[in-house]
Amino acid sequence: MIKLLIVDDSALMRRQLPALFQAEGDFEIRQAHNGAEAVEQNRSFLPDVVTLDINMPEMDGITALSLMMAERPVPVIMVSSLTEKGALVTLEAMNLGAIDYVAKPDGTISLSIQEIQADLVAKVRAAAKSRPTAATARRRSGGAVQGLSQRLRDEHQRRASALAHQSGLICEDLLLIGVSTGGPRALEELLPALPADFPWPVLVAQHMPATFTGPFAHRLNTVCPLEVVEVTSPMPVSTGRIYIAKGSADMVLARRAGTLMVLPKPASAEYLWHPSVEMLGRSALQHVNAKHLIAVLLTGMGDDGAQAFSQIYQHGGRTIAESDSTAVVFGMPAALIQQGGASIVLPLDKIANQLNAWATRSTRTDHGPH
C-alpha cells in the first residue's frame, strides 16, 4: 500500500486527484488544502509520496516543500500549471528537492484531469521507489553550483562565447544526454561541471512540456560555463554550446550544405516520451560515426534511449549509465545496462570527470582506441 498525500487548495482538485488513484486499489490517500497542513501531515501521516500544488493560501507549495525536505525528506511530485511562470516556480521546486512534476492540462483548476491520469499515477509509483535522501544530497550539490559568484559566471560565459566564435561551426564529435524523472536537478549538477573549453557540443533530451524547456535552458545558462540554448529552430552544431531539446517535441540531426545541424520536429507518435532520447540517438547514428559519439543515460522512468545508446556502444561509441546509487529512478540507465550497452556505470558526481577525460583524450589523439 502506497501512502499518498495530495496537497491542493482547490476543492475540485481535491475531489478529482484522489479519484485517479482510488481505482488503483493500492493507495492510502490523505489530503491537505495548504502548505501548512502538508507539513503537519508529513509529520503525522508519514506519506510515501506527496503531490504538491504551488499557489495556495496560508503557506505556498515552495515554502512547504523546503520545510518538508528539512524535517522529513519525502518524494514530492509537483502538480502545476503549464504557464511560463508556473514553469519557473516548478523548476525552483525541483532544485529544492521535488523529483518530478505533472502539468495540469487546463491551468490552475483543471476540468480534464483524466488527461494526466496515466502520467501522474506512473510518476507517483516511481516516486514511491525513489530516494529522497539522494535527492537531498544532490540539492546541496546543486546549491553549491548556484553559489558561484556572478563574476565567475560572467567569466565562464565570456570564455564559452569566445570559444564558440573561434572554433567555427563544424564539429563531428557529439555528447548526447538523455534524462527524465529527476533530470532537472541531475542536469544542474552535471552540466555546470563541464568546463568552458569542453571540446564537444552537447545535445540534451529531457522529458519536459514545451513551456518548461525555455525557462530551464535560461536557468542552466546562468550556471554553466558553456552557453545553453533551447532548440526552437535549425541551428549549426557548434562547440562551446549545450542544446536543450524543445519540450513536447523531438530533436534530430541533419546535414545542410555539408554542415551538421540540430533541429526540432513535431513529436512522433512512434515514441512514447518527448523529447525522445531514442529518436535523438538514432538520428545521431545516421549522421555521425558512432566512434565520435558519447552517450549518457541518466535518471528516469522506462527505457527511453536504451536501445539507441546500446547501438552506439556496439558500433564503437562510448556510453555511461548513471548508477543506482544516485539515480532518483533507476529505470532508463538500468535498461541500458541490462541491454549490455553501457561502457561504464558511474554515480552522477563522477560523470563529468569521465566526460572531460574522454572528450579531451579523443580530441588530442584524433579518436584513438575505444
Secondary structure as GFF3:
##gff-version 3
##sequence-region A 1 370
A	DSSP	beta_strand	2	7	.	.	.	ID=ss1
A	DSSP	alpha_helix	11	22	.	.	.	ID=ss2
A	DSSP	beta_strand	27	32	.	.	.	ID=ss3
A	DSSP	alpha_helix	35	44	.	.	.	ID=ss4
A	DSSP	beta_strand	49	52	.	.	.	ID=ss5
A	DSSP	alpha_helix	61	71	.	.	.	ID=ss6
A	DSSP	beta_strand	76	80	.	.	.	ID=ss7
A	DSSP	alpha_helix	84	96	.	.	.	ID=ss8
A	DSSP	beta_strand	100	103	.	.	.	ID=ss9
A	DSSP	three_ten_helix	113	116	.	.	.	ID=ss10
A	DSSP	alpha_helix	117	128	.	.	.	ID=ss11
A	DSSP	alpha_helix	132	146	.	.	.	ID=ss12
A	DSSP	alpha_helix	150	167	.	.	.	ID=ss13
A	DSSP	beta_strand	174	179	.	.	.	ID=ss14
A	DSSP	alpha_helix	183	190	.	.	.	ID=ss15
A	DSSP	three_ten_helix	191	193	.	.	.	ID=ss16
A	DSSP	beta_strand	202	206	.	.	.	ID=ss17
A	DSSP	alpha_helix	210	221	.	.	.	ID=ss18
A	DSSP	beta_strand	227	231	.	.	.	ID=ss19
A	DSSP	beta_strand	235	236	.	.	.	ID=ss20
A	DSSP	beta_strand	241	245	.	.	.	ID=ss21
A	DSSP	beta_strand	249	256	.	.	.	ID=ss22
A	DSSP	beta_strand	259	266	.	.	.	ID=ss23
A	DSSP	alpha_helix	277	287	.	.	.	ID=ss24
A	DSSP	three_ten_helix	290	292	.	.	.	ID=ss25
A	DSSP	beta_strand	293	297	.	.	.	ID=ss26
A	DSSP	alpha_helix	306	314	.	.	.	ID=ss27
A	DSSP	beta_strand	318	322	.	.	.	ID=ss28
A	DSSP	alpha_helix	332	338	.	.	.	ID=ss29
A	DSSP	beta_strand	344	346	.	.	.	ID=ss30
A	DSSP	alpha_helix	348	365	.	.	.	ID=ss31
###
